Amino acid sequence: MTAGKYSLGIDIGGTFTDIVVYDDISGKSVSHKELTTPHAPYEGAVRGVRTLFEREKMAYAEVDRVIHATTLFTNALIERKGATTGLITTAGFRDTLEMAREHKYELFDLHIELPRVLVPRRHRLEVTERMGPDGTVLQALDVQQAVEQAGRLAEAGVSSVAIVFLHAYVNPAHERAAREAIQKAHPGLFVSISSDVSPQIREFERTSTTVANAYVKPLVDGYLDRMCAEIAKLGIGAPLFMMLSNGGLTHVAEAKRVPIQLLESGPAAGALAGAFFGHSAQVDDILAFDMGGTTAKLAIVDGGVPLIAHHFEASREKRLTEGSGLPISISTIELIEIGAGGGSIAHLDALGLLKVGPESASSNPGPACYGRGGAQPTVTDANLVLGFLDPASFAGGTMTIDVSKAEDAMRPLAERSGMDVPEFAWGIHSIVNENMAAAARVHVAERGHHAGRFALLLTGGGGPLHGCEVARRLGIRQVVCPPGAGVASALGLLMAPARIDRMVSVGWKLETVDWKELEQAYADIENDARQVIESTLPGQGAKAQVQRAADLRFVGQGFEVITDLPAGPYGRGSYDGIREAFLANYAKTFGQLPPSGEIEVINIRVAVSAQAGSGSLDVQTGSVAATQALTGQRRMYLGDRQAYADVPVYERSALQAGQAIAGPAIVQEASSTLIIPDLARATVDARGNLLVDLQPQQDGRANLSSREAEREHAN
C-alpha cells in the first residue's frame, strides 16, 4: 500500500494470528495470517506484523493506532494455567466458591463434574471484619491480620490475591484499606478487590469474578508490558488499545486494572465485524458465524446491533450446559463458543462412532497436513482431502499443506469404520457441521428467536468452508460472505468504539427512591467511565455517548431484568418513563405481566462510548489483480453425490459487482475459501459481499451453470 495513515489490528487466536492494516485515507486493507506461537504469543504477532509491512512496503511510523485482541486469557482459565491465586475474605465465608449455589446442572448425573475452583482451600483465608447490607460497619477490619494472611499466602507461593469482603459493593472501605496495607507490606503481590472488579450483590458470583480477575492479572500485566515493548521496537509509536469483551476499546492501564474484561475480546471483535458487514450487505438480522482453527463462535445481531449480556460462564465442564462453568459478571457481547475448528481432532469412541472435537491440534503440532508432527486427523485434513482447500494457496501461500499426510492420518480410522478415505473425510465434515448447527440452534432458540429468520454471515478461516452447509441445517436461506472473511475479526478491531461499562448495586424501591440520590449515583459511575474514555481518547470524554440501564424486578422476585432506560438527568417526572420501559421489557421477556407490584432498582448501569477511528470504514480488500475471475477447476467431493467432480474455481479479488456464480463452485482469496454447494447461487453486491441463495430453484434458475453465469454477466 502507499504511504498513509494506518490502523493496525492484531488478533491472536488459538491456531492463527491475524494481522490487518487499514489505510484510513485510501480505504484499502491488507492482511496476513501467521501461525500462533502458544509459548510466547507476542512472537508470532510481531513476526506477522514484520512480514506484512515488508511485503507491502509500509512504514511503521505511519501507524496511527494499534488495536489488539487475544484468546490467551480465556485459554489460561480453561487450561488452568493462570497465576497461583489466593483469596482473603470475611470470616465465615471461606468456602463460598465451593458452596456456590448448591445447584447441579445435570440433576440425575451421579458422576457429575462440577467446575473446578481456581483457588484451593488452603489458599483461602479469613480476616475479622463485617459490613452490614446497608454499608454500616458492624465489625472493624483487623488490618494487621489481613497483612499477616497475605504474608502466609505469599510464603505459600501465591502471586495474586483476591479480596472479597461481605457487602463491599455498598461500602468498599474495608477492601480498600486491606489492599493499601497489603500492597505496602508485600509490594510483589498483585491485588484485586471485588468493589473494583464486580461491585454488585450475590456473593458467589462476585467472588468468582474477582478470583478469576486475580487469576489472570499477573499474566495480563506481563504480557501487555512485553507486547507494548515489542511494538515499540518495531518503530511504531502509536498507542496500544485493547479490545474488551463488551465490544469496546480501552487503554492498556485500564486493561491491566481489571483484566477480566478482556476474556472475550477476540469473539467480540468478530461480532462487530459481523454487524458491520451485515449492514454493508443491507441485512440487519444476522447470525455472525466465525470459525477459526480452534473454536467456532456465533453471535446474534438483531436489528444491526450485537446483543450484550452482563454475565457469562467461562471454562464450562460441558460447553452447552448452563451452570457447568465459572460465573463471570462482566459486560460482554453475547455469543456461544463451540469446540469446533480446523484443528478439531476426529476419533472413534468406545462404540466405534465417529466424533469430532472438542480436542484440538492447535498450531503446534497442528493438523497432520501441516507436516509439523501432527498424526491425528482433523477437520482441516478432511477439508483438504475433499478438495475444498488448495495446498499451494493455503493461508495466503505462507505455508503449504500435504494431501498425502492428511490421507495417511485418516486411513486407519477409515478402515476401522469400513469406509474409504473420502467417505470418512466427508463424515468428519458433516459431523462438525451438525455439531455447530445444533449448538447454534439451541443458542438462538434460548434467546427467543428462530434461526430461519436470520441470514448467516461467515467469517474466519473456516466459516466460508462450512457456512453454507451449517445454514442449510439451520433452515437459513441466505448466506453472506464478506471480503477478507478470513481476517474479519481482526478487521472488526478497527471498527470498535472506545467503550466502558460501569455498574453498582443500590437496592432501592422505585416508588420511594430519592431521585437526587439516584441521579447522583448515575452521575458518579458516568463520570468514572468518562475519565477512562478521556484517558483512552483525549478530548472525547465530554463528548461520549451515554446509555443508562438498570437491573429491575418486582419486589419479592429473586432475579432481575436488565432494562435500557431513558436518558437523564432523573427527577420525580422520570418515574413513568422508567416504569414503562421495565414493564415493556418484562412483558417481552416473559410474555405476560403480574397484576401489580412495586418495582425494585437492584443495580444501575451505564455504557459510555466514543468513536475511536474516523467513524466509517470503506473496506476495499481486492488488492490482487486477475485477468479473469474464473481461474480453473478443482476436483471436489460432492457429499450428495458421494463422488468427486470437477468444479470451477474463482479468484475473489477479480469478481465484479453483479456477477453470478452457480454451485457447486469454489471462491478463493488469500485468507479463506468459500464453498458454494450444489443447487445454490451466489451474486456479488456493490460492496464486494458474496450473497449466497441456498434455494435459488424458486426463481427457476437452479440449473444456470457457472460458465453461463459468467457469460450472462459479460453481456
C-alpha positions in Angstrom: 0.0 0.0 0.0 1.0 3.6 -0.5 2.0 5.8 2.5 -1.0 6.8 4.6 -2.5 6.9 8.0 -2.6 3.3 9.1 -4.6 1.4 11.7 -3.1 -1.9 12.8 -5.3 -4.8 14.1 -3.7 -7.9 15.8 -6.0 -10.8 16.7 -4.3 -13.8 18.3 -6.3 -17.0 18.0 -5.6 -20.5 19.1 -4.2 -21.6 15.7 -3.6 -18.4 13.7 -2.7 -14.8 14.4 -4.4 -12.4 12.1 -2.8 -9.1 11.2 -4.8 -6.4 9.3 -3.7 -2.9 8.3 -6.3 -0.4 7.2 -5.4 2.8 5.3 -7.7 5.5 6.6 -7.0 7.6 3.5 -7.5 5.1 0.6 -9.9 2.8 2.4 -7.8 -0.2 1.5 -6.9 -3.0 3.8 -4.2 -5.7 3.6 -3.8 -8.7 5.8 -1.6 -11.7 6.8 -2.1 -14.9 8.7 0.7 -16.2 10.9 0.8 -19.4 12.9 0.2 -18.6 16.6 3.2 -19.3 18.9 1.5 -20.6 22.1 4.6 -20.5 24.3 5.1 -16.8 23.5 2.1 -15.3 21.6 3.8 -12.0 21.0 6.5 -13.7 18.9 4.0 -14.8 16.2 2.3 -11.5 16.3 5.5 -9.5 15.8 6.7 -11.8 13.1 3.3 -11.4 11.3 3.5 -7.6 11.5 7.0 -7.6 10.1 6.0 -9.9 7.3 3.0 -7.8 6.3 4.8 -4.5 6.5 7.8 -5.7 4.5 5.6 -7.3 1.9 3.5 -4.2 1.4 6.5 -1.8 1.8 4.7 0.1 4.6 6.4 2.4 7.1 5.9 1.6 10.8 6.0 5.3 11.6 2.7 5.8 9.6 0.8 3.7 12.1 -1.7 5.9 13.9 -3.2 3.3 16.3 -2.8 -0.4 17.3 -5.8 -2.5 18.5 -5.3 -5.9 19.9 -7.4 -8.9 20.9 -6.4 -12.3 22.1 -7.8 -15.6 23.4 -4.7 -16.0 25.6 -6.5 -15.2 28.9 -9.6 -17.3 28.1 -7.3 -20.2 27.4 -5.5 -19.6 30.7 -8.8 -20.1 32.5 -9.8 -23.1 30.5 -6.4 -24.8 30.8 -5.9 -23.7 34.4 -2.6 -22.0 33.5 -3.1 -18.7 35.4 -1.2 -17.4 38.4 -1.2 -19.2 41.8 -4.0 -17.3 43.4 -5.2 -16.7 47.0 -8.4 -15.4 48.5 -8.8 -13.2 51.6 -12.4 -12.9 52.7 -14.7 -12.2 55.6 -14.6 -14.7 58.5 -17.1 -17.4 57.8 -17.1 -17.1 54.0 -14.0 -19.1 53.1 -16.0 -21.8 51.2 -18.2 -19.6 49.1 -16.5 -20.7 45.9 -17.2 -24.4 46.5 -20.7 -24.0 48.0 -21.6 -21.9 45.0 -25.4 -22.1 44.7 -25.7 -25.8 45.6 -27.1 -26.4 42.2 -26.5 -29.4 40.0 -26.5 -28.5 36.3 -27.4 -32.2 35.5 -29.8 -33.2 38.2 -29.6 -37.0 37.7 -26.0 -37.4 36.8 -24.3 -39.4 39.6 -20.9 -38.7 38.2 -21.3 -35.0 37.5 -18.1 -32.9 37.3 -18.6 -29.6 38.9 -16.5 -26.6 37.8 -13.0 -26.7 39.3 -12.4 -23.8 41.6 -9.4 -21.5 40.8 -8.3 -21.2 44.4 -7.7 -24.4 46.6 -9.0 -24.2 50.1 -5.5 -23.9 51.7 -5.1 -20.6 49.8 -8.5 -19.2 51.0 -8.0 -17.3 54.3 -10.3 -15.3 56.5 -10.0 -12.0 58.4 -12.0 -10.3 61.0 -14.4 -7.7 59.6 -18.1 -7.2 58.9 -20.1 -4.8 56.9 -23.9 -4.6 57.0 -26.1 -4.8 53.9 -26.6 -1.0 54.2 -22.9 -0.2 54.4 -22.8 0.2 58.2 -19.6 -1.1 59.8 -20.6 -3.9 62.2 -17.1 -5.0 63.0 -14.0 -3.1 62.1 -11.3 -4.5 59.8 -8.3 -6.1 61.5 -5.8 -4.6 59.1 -2.8 -6.3 60.7 -4.5 -9.7 60.4 -5.1 -9.0 56.7 -1.4 -8.2 56.2 -0.4 -11.4 58.1 -2.8 -13.6 56.0 -1.3 -12.1 52.8 2.1 -12.9 54.1 1.1 -16.5 54.7 -0.2 -16.7 51.1 3.0 -15.2 49.7 5.1 -17.7 51.6 3.0 -20.5 50.1 3.9 -19.3 46.6 0.8 -17.2 45.9 1.5 -14.3 43.5 -2.0 -12.8 43.1 -4.6 -12.2 45.8 -8.4 -11.5 45.6 -10.0 -9.6 48.4 -13.8 -10.2 48.7 -15.5 -8.8 51.8 -19.2 -9.1 52.6 -21.3 -6.3 51.3 -18.2 -4.4 49.9 -20.3 -3.3 46.9 -22.2 -0.9 49.3 -19.2 0.2 51.3 -15.7 -0.6 49.9 -13.8 1.0 52.8 -12.6 -2.3 54.3 -11.4 -3.7 50.9 -9.6 -0.6 50.0 -7.9 -0.4 53.4 -6.8 -4.0 53.2 -5.4 -3.5 49.7 -3.4 -0.5 50.7 -1.9 -2.2 53.7 -1.1 -5.5 51.8 0.5 -3.6 48.8 2.6 -1.7 51.2 3.8 -4.7 53.2 4.0 -7.1 50.2 4.7 -5.0 47.0 5.3 -8.1 44.9 1.7 -9.3 45.3 -1.0 -8.5 42.7 -4.2 -7.5 44.5 -7.7 -7.4 43.1 -10.7 -6.2 45.2 -14.3 -7.0 44.4 -15.6 -3.4 44.8 -13.4 -2.5 41.8 -13.9 -5.7 39.7 -17.6 -6.5 40.4 -19.4 -4.1 42.8 -22.7 -5.9 42.9 -24.9 -8.2 45.0 -24.7 -12.0 45.1 -21.6 -13.2 47.0 -20.8 -16.3 44.9 -20.8 -14.5 41.5 -18.9 -11.5 42.9 -16.3 -13.8 44.5 -16.0 -15.9 41.3 -15.5 -12.9 39.1 -12.9 -11.3 41.4 -10.9 -14.5 41.8 -10.9 -15.0 38.0 -9.6 -11.4 37.7 -6.8 -12.2 40.2 -6.0 -15.5 38.4 -5.2 -13.8 35.1 -3.9 -10.4 36.4 -0.1 -11.3 36.5 -0.3 -13.0 33.1 -2.0 -9.9 31.6 0.3 -7.5 33.2 3.5 -9.2 32.0 2.0 -9.9 28.5 0.9 -6.4 27.9 4.2 -4.9 29.0 6.0 -7.2 26.6 3.6 -6.5 23.7 4.0 -2.8 24.2 7.8 -3.1 24.2 7.9 -5.3 21.1 5.6 -2.9 19.2 7.8 0.0 20.2 10.9 -1.9 19.0 9.4 -2.1 15.5 9.3 1.7 15.4 5.6 2.0 16.0 4.9 5.0 18.3 1.1 4.7 18.3 -0.7 3.8 21.5 -1.9 0.2 22.0 -5.6 -0.3 22.6 -7.1 -3.5 23.9 -10.5 -4.9 22.8 -12.8 -5.6 25.7 -15.5 -8.3 25.9 -18.2 -5.6 25.6 -17.1 -4.7 22.0 -15.3 -1.5 23.0 -11.7 -0.4 23.3 -9.7 0.8 26.2 -6.1 1.8 27.1 -3.5 -0.6 28.5 -3.7 0.7 32.1 -7.4 0.1 32.3 -7.0 -3.4 30.8 -4.3 -4.2 33.4 -6.5 -2.8 36.3 -9.5 -5.2 35.5 -8.1 -7.8 33.0 -11.2 -10.0 33.4 -12.8 -7.5 30.9 -10.5 -9.0 28.2 -11.8 -12.6 28.3 -14.0 -12.5 25.2 -12.1 -9.8 23.3 -11.4 -11.9 20.2 -15.0 -13.1 19.7 -16.3 -9.6 20.4 -14.3 -8.3 17.5 -15.8 -10.9 15.3 -19.3 -9.9 16.3 -18.6 -6.3 15.5 -17.3 -7.3 12.1 -20.4 -9.3 11.5 -22.6 -6.3 12.3 -20.6 -4.1 10.0 -20.6 -6.4 7.0 -24.3 -7.3 7.6 -25.1 -3.6 7.4 -23.0 -3.2 4.2 -25.0 -6.1 2.7 -28.2 -4.4 3.8 -29.0 -7.3 6.1 -29.6 -6.2 9.7 -30.8 -9.5 11.3 -27.8 -11.9 11.0 -26.1 -14.7 12.9 -22.4 -13.8 12.8 -20.6 -17.2 12.4 -16.9 -17.2 12.9 -14.9 -20.4 12.6 -11.2 -20.5 13.2 -8.6 -23.1 13.8 -9.6 -24.0 17.4 -13.2 -22.8 18.0 -16.3 -21.6 16.3 -18.3 -18.6 17.6 -21.8 -17.4 16.9 -23.3 -14.1 17.9 -26.8 -12.8 17.3 -27.0 -9.4 15.6 -30.6 -8.2 15.9 -31.6 -5.0 14.1 -27.9 -4.3 13.3 -26.8 -4.4 16.9 -25.0 -7.4 18.6 -26.7 -8.5 21.8 -25.0 -7.6 25.1 -25.1 -9.8 28.2 -23.9 -8.8 31.6 -22.7 -12.2 32.8 -21.5 -15.4 31.2 -19.8 -18.6 32.2 -16.1 -19.4 31.4 -14.5 -22.8 31.3 -17.6 -24.9 31.2 -17.3 -28.6 32.0 -20.0 -29.1 29.4 -19.8 -26.4 26.7 -23.6 -26.1 26.1 -24.8 -26.7 29.6 -25.6 -23.6 31.7 -24.3 -23.9 35.3 -21.3 -26.0 34.4 -18.8 -23.1 34.3 -17.3 -20.3 36.3 -19.8 -17.4 36.5 -18.2 -14.1 35.4 -20.1 -10.9 35.9 -18.9 -8.5 33.2 -20.5 -6.9 30.2 -19.8 -8.9 27.1 -21.2 -9.3 23.6 -23.5 -12.3 23.9 -22.2 -15.3 21.9 -21.7 -19.0 22.1 -18.4 -20.8 21.6 -18.3 -24.2 20.1 -15.4 -26.7 20.3 -15.2 -26.9 16.6 -12.4 -25.6 14.4 -10.0 -26.5 11.7 -7.8 -28.2 14.2 -10.6 -30.2 15.9 -9.5 -33.9 16.1 -11.6 -36.7 14.8 -11.7 -40.0 16.7 -13.8 -43.1 17.2 -15.4 -43.6 20.6 -15.8 -46.9 22.5 -18.8 -47.8 20.3 -16.9 -47.1 17.1 -18.8 -44.0 16.4 -17.1 -41.1 14.7 -16.7 -38.0 16.9 -15.1 -34.6 16.2 -13.6 -32.4 18.9 -13.5 -30.6 21.2 -9.8 -31.5 21.5 -7.8 -29.5 19.0 -4.4 -29.9 17.4 -4.0 -26.1 17.7 -1.0 -24.6 15.9 1.5 -26.9 17.4 1.7 -29.6 16.1 -1.3 -28.6 14.1 -3.3 -30.8 11.6 -1.4 -33.7 10.0 -1.3 -31.9 6.7 0.9 -29.2 8.1 3.8 -31.6 8.4 4.7 -30.4 11.8 4.4 -33.6 13.7 0.6 -33.9 13.9 -0.6 -37.5 13.4 -4.3 -37.4 14.2 -6.9 -36.5 11.6 -8.5 -33.1 11.9 -11.2 -31.0 10.2 -8.6 -29.2 8.1 -7.2 -32.6 6.9 -10.7 -33.6 5.9 -11.3 -30.4 4.0 -8.1 -30.9 2.1 -8.9 -34.5 1.2 -12.3 -33.3 0.0 -10.8 -30.8 -2.3 -12.1 -27.7 -0.5 -8.6 -26.3 0.1 -5.8 -25.5 -2.4 -2.5 -26.8 -1.0 -0.5 -24.1 -2.8 -2.5 -21.1 -1.7 -3.4 -22.1 1.9 -3.1 -19.2 4.4 -2.3 -16.8 1.5 0.5 -19.0 0.3 2.5 -18.5 3.5 2.6 -22.3 4.1 2.0 -25.4 2.1 -0.1 -28.4 3.2 0.3 -32.0 2.2 -2.7 -34.1 1.0 -0.9 -37.4 1.4 -0.2 -36.7 5.1 -3.9 -35.9 5.6 -4.9 -39.2 3.9 -2.4 -41.2 5.9 -3.7 -39.7 9.2 -7.3 -40.7 8.2 -6.7 -44.1 6.7 -6.5 -46.2 10.0 -9.8 -44.8 11.3 -11.4 -45.1 7.9 -10.5 -48.7 7.6 -11.8 -49.4 11.1 -15.1 -47.8 10.1 -15.4 -49.7 6.9 -15.2 -46.6 4.7 -12.7 -45.3 2.2 -10.8 -42.1 3.0 -13.0 -39.6 1.0 -16.2 -41.0 2.7 -14.5 -40.8 6.1 -13.4 -37.2 5.3 -17.0 -36.3 4.4 -18.1 -37.8 7.6 -15.8 -35.6 9.6 -17.0 -32.6 7.6 -20.7 -33.5 8.1 -20.4 -34.2 11.9 -18.6 -30.9 12.7 -21.2 -29.1 10.7 -24.0 -30.7 12.6 -22.2 -30.0 15.9 -22.1 -26.4 15.1 -25.6 -26.2 13.8 -27.0 -28.0 16.9 -25.3 -25.6 19.2 -26.4 -22.6 17.2 -30.0 -23.8 17.1 -30.2 -24.1 20.9 -28.5 -20.7 21.5 -30.8 -18.9 19.1 -33.9 -20.6 20.5 -32.9 -19.8 24.1 -32.9 -16.1 23.1 -36.5 -16.4 21.8 -35.6 -16.5 18.1 -35.9 -18.9 15.2 -32.8 -19.3 13.2 -34.6 -19.2 9.9 -35.4 -15.5 10.1 -31.7 -14.6 10.1 -29.0 -14.6 7.4 -25.8 -16.3 8.3 -22.7 -14.2 7.9 -19.4 -16.1 7.5 -16.0 -15.1 8.9 -12.8 -16.8 10.0 -10.7 -19.2 8.0 -13.3 -22.0 8.4 -16.5 -20.0 8.3 -16.8 -19.8 4.5 -15.7 -23.5 4.2 -18.6 -24.8 6.4 -21.1 -21.9 6.5 -23.4 -22.9 3.6 -23.9 -26.4 5.0 -24.4 -25.1 8.5 -27.0 -22.7 7.2 -28.9 -25.4 5.4 -29.1 -27.4 8.6 -30.5 -24.4 10.5 -33.1 -23.7 7.8 -31.4 -20.4 6.7 -31.8 -19.4 3.1 -29.3 -16.5 2.7 -25.6 -16.6 3.5 -23.3 -13.5 3.4 -19.6 -13.9 2.9 -17.8 -10.5 3.2 -14.5 -9.6 1.5 -11.5 -10.6 3.6 -13.7 -13.0 5.6 -10.7 -15.0 7.0 -9.4 -12.0 8.9 -12.7 -10.2 9.6 -12.3 -10.5 13.4 -9.0 -8.5 13.1 -10.7 -6.0 10.9 -13.5 -5.8 13.5 -10.9 -4.4 15.9 -10.6 -1.3 13.7 -14.4 -0.7 13.8 -14.7 -0.8 17.6 -15.5 2.4 19.6 -13.9 3.1 22.9 -16.5 1.8 25.4 -16.5 1.5 29.2 -19.3 -0.2 31.2 -19.8 0.6 34.9 -22.4 -0.6 37.4 -23.1 -0.6 41.1 -25.7 -2.2 43.3 -28.2 0.1 45.1 -31.3 -1.9 46.2 -33.9 0.9 46.1 -37.6 0.8 45.6 -38.6 2.9 42.5 -41.8 4.2 44.2 -39.9 5.7 47.2 -36.5 6.3 45.7 -34.7 9.6 46.5 -34.4 10.9 43.0 -31.4 13.2 43.8 -29.6 10.2 45.2 -30.4 8.1 42.2 -29.2 10.8 39.8 -26.1 11.3 41.8 -25.3 7.5 41.7 -25.7 7.5 37.9 -23.6 10.7 37.6 -20.8 9.1 39.7 -20.4 6.0 37.5 -20.8 8.0 34.3 -18.0 10.4 35.4 -15.8 7.4 36.2 -16.4 5.9 32.8 -15.9 9.3 31.1 -12.5 9.6 32.7 -11.4 6.2 31.3 -12.7 7.3 27.8 -10.7 10.6 28.1 -7.6 8.6 29.1 -8.1 6.4 26.0 -9.1 9.1 23.5 -8.1 12.5 24.8 -10.7 15.1 24.1 -13.6 12.6 23.7 -14.6 12.1 27.3 -17.0 15.0 27.4 -18.5 14.2 24.0 -19.0 10.5 24.7 -22.5 8.9 24.3 -24.1 7.5 27.4 -26.7 4.7 27.7 -28.3 4.2 31.1 -29.8 0.9 32.2 -30.9 -0.8 35.4 -31.5 -4.3 36.8 -35.1 -4.1 37.8 -37.6 -6.6 39.3 -40.9 -6.7 41.2 -40.5 -6.8 44.9 -40.2 -10.3 46.1 -38.6 -11.7 42.9 -35.2 -13.4 43.1 -33.7 -12.1 39.8 -33.8 -9.0 37.7 -34.5 -7.9 34.1 -31.8 -5.6 32.7 -33.6 -2.7 31.1 -32.4 0.2 28.9 -33.7 3.4 30.4 -34.4 6.9 29.1 -31.6 9.5 29.3 -31.0 11.5 32.4 -31.0 13.6 34.5 -33.6 12.0 36.6 -36.2 13.6 38.8 -39.7 12.9 40.1 -41.0 13.2 36.5 -38.8 10.3 35.4 -40.9 7.6 37.2 -43.4 6.9 34.4 -40.7 6.6 31.7 -38.6 4.1 33.8 -41.6 2.1 34.8 -42.9 1.8 31.3 -39.5 0.7 30.0 -39.4 -2.0 32.6 -42.9 -3.2 32.0 -42.4 -3.4 28.2 -39.1 -5.3 28.7 -40.6 -7.7 31.3 -43.6 -8.5 29.0 -41.2 -9.1 26.1 -39.1 -11.4 28.2 -41.8 -13.4 30.0 -44.9 -13.0 27.8 -47.1 -11.5 30.5 -47.1 -9.1 33.5 -48.1 -9.8 37.1 -51.3 -8.0 38.1 -49.5 -5.4 40.3 -46.4 -4.9 42.4 -43.8 -2.4 43.4 -40.5 -2.2 41.4 -37.0 -2.5 42.8 -33.9 -1.0 41.3 -31.2 -3.5 42.2 -28.2 -2.4 40.1 -27.7 0.7 38.0 -25.5 0.6 34.8 -24.1 2.9 32.2 -22.3 2.3 28.9 -20.2 5.2 27.8 -18.7 5.1 24.3 -16.9 7.3 21.8 -15.9 6.7 18.2 -12.2 5.6 18.1 -11.5 5.9 14.4 -12.7 8.0 11.5 -16.3 6.8 12.2 -16.6 5.0 8.9 -14.8 2.2 7.0 -14.9 1.8 3.3 -13.3 -1.7 3.2 -11.6 -2.5 -0.1 -9.8 -5.8 0.1 -9.3 -6.6 -3.5 -5.5 -5.9 -4.0 -4.7 -8.9 -6.2 -5.1 -8.3 -9.9 -6.5 -11.1 -12.1 -7.3 -11.2 -15.8 -10.5 -13.0 -15.2 -12.4 -14.4 -12.2 -12.6 -18.0 -13.4 -9.1 -19.4 -12.9 -9.6 -23.1 -13.5 -11.2 -26.2 -12.0 -10.5 -28.5 -9.0 -11.7 -31.9 -8.0 -14.1 -31.5 -5.1 -16.1 -34.2 -3.3 -19.8 -33.7 -3.5 -21.4 -35.2 -0.5 -24.9 -35.5 -2.0 -23.5 -37.5 -5.0 -20.8 -39.3 -2.9 -18.3 -38.7 -5.7 -15.7 -36.2 -6.8 -16.4 -33.8 -9.6 -14.5 -31.0 -11.4 -15.9 -27.7 -10.2 -15.0 -24.1 -11.2 -12.6 -22.1 -9.0 -12.9 -18.3 -8.9 -10.4 -15.6 -7.7 -12.3 -13.5 -5.2 -10.4 -10.3 -5.9 -11.4 -10.4 -9.6 -15.1 -10.8 -9.1 -17.2 -7.8 -10.2 -20.4 -6.3 -8.8 -23.4 -8.1 -10.1 -21.5 -11.2 -11.1 -23.4 -14.5 -10.6 -21.9 -17.9 -9.7 -23.9 -21.2 -9.6 -22.9 -24.0 -7.4 -21.1 -26.2 -7.0 -18.2 -23.8 -7.1 -15.2 -22.6 -5.1 -14.3 -19.0 -4.5 -10.8 -18.4 -3.1 -9.0 -15.4 -1.6 -5.8 -15.1 0.5 -7.4 -15.7 3.9 -10.4 -18.0 3.2 -12.2 -20.2 0.8 -16.0 -20.2 0.2 -17.7 -23.4 -0.8 -20.8 -22.8 -2.8 -22.9 -26.0 -2.7 -24.8 -27.7 -5.4 -28.1 -26.0 -6.3 -27.0 -22.7 -4.7 -26.4 -19.4 -6.4 -24.1 -16.6 -5.3 -24.0 -13.0 -6.5 -21.6 -10.1 -5.8 -23.1 -7.0 -4.4 -21.8 -3.4 -4.8 -19.7 -3.6 -1.6 -18.0 -6.9 -2.6 -20.0 -9.2 -0.4 -20.9 -12.6 -1.8 -24.6 -13.2 -1.2 -25.4 -16.9 -1.4 -29.0 -18.0 -2.0 -29.4 -21.6 -0.9 -32.8 -22.1 -2.5 -32.5 -20.5 -6.0 -34.7 -23.1 -7.6 -37.6 -20.9 -6.5 -36.8 -18.4 -9.3 -36.4 -21.2 -11.9 -32.7 -20.7 -12.4 -31.2 -23.5 -10.4 -29.6 -25.1 -13.5 -27.7 -22.0 -14.5 -24.1 -23.2 -15.0 -21.1 -21.3 -13.8 -19.9 -20.5 -17.3 -23.4 -19.4 -18.3 -23.4 -17.1 -15.3 -20.1 -15.5 -16.4 -21.4 -15.1 -20.0 -24.6 -13.5 -18.6 -22.6 -11.0 -16.6 -20.3 -10.3 -19.6 -23.4 -9.5 -21.7 
